[in-house]
Amino acid sequence: MVKITDVARHAGVSPSTVSYALSGKRPISEETRQRVEAAARELGYRPHAGARALASSRSNVLALVIPLRAGIHVPVVMQFAVSVVTTARRHDHDVLLLTQEEGEEGLRRVADTALVDALIVMDVQLREPRLPLLRSLERPSVLIGFPADSEGLTCIDLDFKAAGEACVEHLARLGHRVVALVGSPPEVYVRQTAFAQRVVQGFTAAADRSGLSSSVHPCEASPAAARLVAEQLLREHPALTGVVVHNEPILEPLIEAFEQLGLRVPGDLSVTAICPDELAESVRVPVTSVALPSAEVGERAVELLMKKLGGSAVPEATLLPPRLTERASTMPRSA
């Protein structure tokens, strides 16, 4: 294992100079700093994590708060988590994953210790009970999601309201006049999870602007529930020709249920979705969709947090515009 004394000998300086050059604790000439960094790279030297933490009063650990509540689609959540972890490692930080539903108590327990330097919080609700604590903490935080009152917070997410609007506007341009949103499981709406509520807002607003008949249908994440919703839609809205799906596990089962009930996609029914591109592309009839930019959101959330840790100002709100990709599941409405 390469030691600090090895780097000092290679660079022709004292061990304390190596420490100051790598930590930035004291001013070192640029020529000396570059020589030390070059020696460290050449020898493959990495400061001991515990020593770094003691020297800087930092743990170099971020907390990622993802309460795995009912109705959450874990594979999509893990895409965000992987992006956060990968980006954090580029900044020489590790990630502590907190998955239990502990509310303020859990956040305070972590924040009051030296375990983490900062927090990223997911599954944000419109009336988010953790906000007073997050605003009062000395440790910086970034929310992936937008509560109803985001003043004084740093939030980032896909613009889900605009995503719902984009799906409806696409169907309206194709001539569809009766549309439905098959949304998240009911418990997600009961909690007033922010992204799901904003999809409904965008869907309804765009339908109203275009003069479309519209309806919203929460759906449990199972093939049986998808079949029941398909039957309900055809029974209650026989003129239905356009559907927006915001519920990843049922995308393919729902299309299969409609086809079993006699509707061809896209011949009789155009389907759009808000989901990861890889899911939209994997369905037997590739689905026109707004992508979930999990990699970009996770990466940018960490970048915002790093800037806050460094004392730089960051925007309070970062909304990523929706990107709709047309595929085989939509076509102009038949006369």
PyMOL commands that set and color helices and strands:
alter all, ss='L'
color gray80, all
select helices_A, chain A and resi 4-11+15-23+30-43+49-56+74-90+103-111+131-136+160-173+186-190+194-209+223-236+248-260+277-282+294-309
alter helices_A, ss='H'
color red, helices_A
select strands_A, chain A and resi 61-65+94-98+118-121+141-144+155-158+178-183+213-218+242-245+270-275+288-291+317-320+324-325
alter strands_A, ss='S'
color yellow, strands_A
deselect
rebuild
show_as cartoon
